[in-house]
Amino acid sequence: MISNQSSGAYFGGLAMQFLAEGGTGTYQTGKSPQVSRLNAKKGAIFCQMSNELLADGLGFEAQLDMALRGAMAMGFDNSFITGRVRGNVRNKSCGFRR
């Protein structure tokens, strides 16, 4: 999404100000886009393991935790970059736009 930034205002219509020591800034009122509908989904990974593996596997819980965190991070990154969630549902609120 490209917007006119000639006034120096970028995100939400707000612009940074340089102030002299002891100077006062100019009050700004931000603008927020209208959100017509928010369809939130949560990311989840479920897996099974035996109690024996959990109890006897050396460092298994830590390894599983690291693998799950990595998989979740990769899944969220992919969704944010492509704007797609599993099932090819287009999520127009995220993803890079051309």
C-alpha positions as a printed NumPy array, in Angstrom:
array([[  0.   ,   0.   ,   0.   ],
       [  1.549,   3.301,  -1.075],
       [  0.383,   6.527,   0.489],
       [  1.306,  10.179,   0.111],
       [  4.082,  10.942,   2.574],
       [  5.021,  14.396,   1.273],
       [  3.956,  16.017,   4.55 ],
       [  6.429,  13.868,   6.492],
       [  3.628,  11.905,   8.139],
       [  4.015,   8.158,   7.845],
       [  2.285,   5.719,  10.138],
       [ -1.187,   6.727,  11.224],
       [ -0.709,  10.294,  10.036],
       [  1.94 ,  10.981,  12.699],
       [  5.274,  12.7  ,  12.057],
       [  8.398,  12.92 ,  14.186],
       [  9.425,  16.369,  15.386],
       [ 12.861,  17.697,  16.299],
       [ 12.615,  19.948,  19.332],
       [ 15.069,  22.358,  20.865],
       [ 16.068,  21.737,  24.455],
       [ 13.112,  22.786,  26.566],
       [ 10.96 ,  23.171,  23.43 ],
       [  7.394,  21.984,  23.138],
       [  5.991,  19.778,  20.436],
       [  2.947,  20.258,  18.276],
       [ -0.072,  18.159,  19.249],
       [ -0.895,  15.55 ,  16.604],
       [ -4.025,  13.531,  16.042],
       [ -3.42 ,  10.144,  14.473],
       [ -5.611,   8.456,  11.934],
       [ -6.52 ,   4.798,  12.129],
       [ -7.851,   2.752,   9.24 ],
       [-11.365,   1.491,   9.555],
       [-11.412,  -2.181,  10.422],
       [-14.508,  -3.635,   8.872],
       [-14.132,  -7.173,  10.148],
       [-11.531,  -8.958,  12.207],
       [-11.471, -12.694,  11.775],
       [ -8.857, -13.845,  14.283],
       [ -7.417, -17.329,  14.217],
       [ -4.886, -18.86 ,  16.545],
       [ -1.92 , -20.947,  15.553],
       [ -1.505, -24.344,  17.191],
       [  0.528, -27.52 ,  16.894],
       [ -0.565, -30.726,  18.59 ],
       [  1.602, -33.806,  18.944],
       [  1.52 , -36.981,  20.971],
       [  4.238, -38.633,  23.01 ],
       [  4.27 , -41.447,  25.475],
       [  4.823, -40.868,  29.175],
       [  7.807, -43.213,  28.905],
       [  9.449, -41.073,  26.224],
       [  8.811, -37.928,  28.217],
       [ 10.27 , -39.485,  31.372],
       [ 13.216, -41.353,  29.846],
       [ 14.172, -39.282,  26.822],
       [ 17.292, -37.3  ,  27.718],
       [ 16.398, -33.662,  27.124],
       [ 13.432, -34.689,  24.98 ],
       [ 11.078, -32.09 ,  26.432],
       [ 13.553, -29.272,  25.749],
       [ 14.176, -30.542,  22.212],
       [ 10.459, -30.8  ,  21.525],
       [  9.904, -27.315,  22.941],
       [ 12.598, -25.899,  20.648],
       [ 11.161, -27.715,  17.608],
       [  7.615, -26.502,  18.341],
       [  8.742, -22.902,  18.827],
       [ 10.659, -22.991,  15.548],
       [  7.722, -24.493,  13.681],
       [  5.342, -21.888,  15.115],
       [  7.711, -19.045,  14.223],
       [  8.094, -20.325,  10.665],
       [  4.337, -20.756,  10.324],
       [  3.598, -17.234,  11.549],
       [  6.355, -15.735,   9.383],
       [  4.967, -17.493,   6.327],
       [  1.441, -16.275,   7.072],
       [  2.593, -12.676,   7.637],
       [  4.683, -12.6  ,   4.472],
       [  2.22 , -14.313,   2.139],
       [ -1.002, -13.133,   3.764],
       [ -2.316, -16.679,   3.702],
       [ -3.397, -19.005,   6.449],
       [ -3.706, -22.771,   6.094],
       [ -6.507, -23.739,   3.75 ],
       [ -5.62 , -20.924,   1.292],
       [ -7.914, -18.456,   3.017],
       [ -6.808, -14.973,   2.047],
       [ -6.094, -12.788,   5.047],
       [ -6.176,  -9.257,   3.666],
       [ -5.04 ,  -7.673,   6.913],
       [ -1.505,  -9.038,   6.682],
       [  1.08 ,  -9.872,   4.081],
       [  3.214,  -7.729,   1.854],
       [  1.255,  -5.94 ,  -0.832],
       [  2.433,  -5.051,  -4.291]])
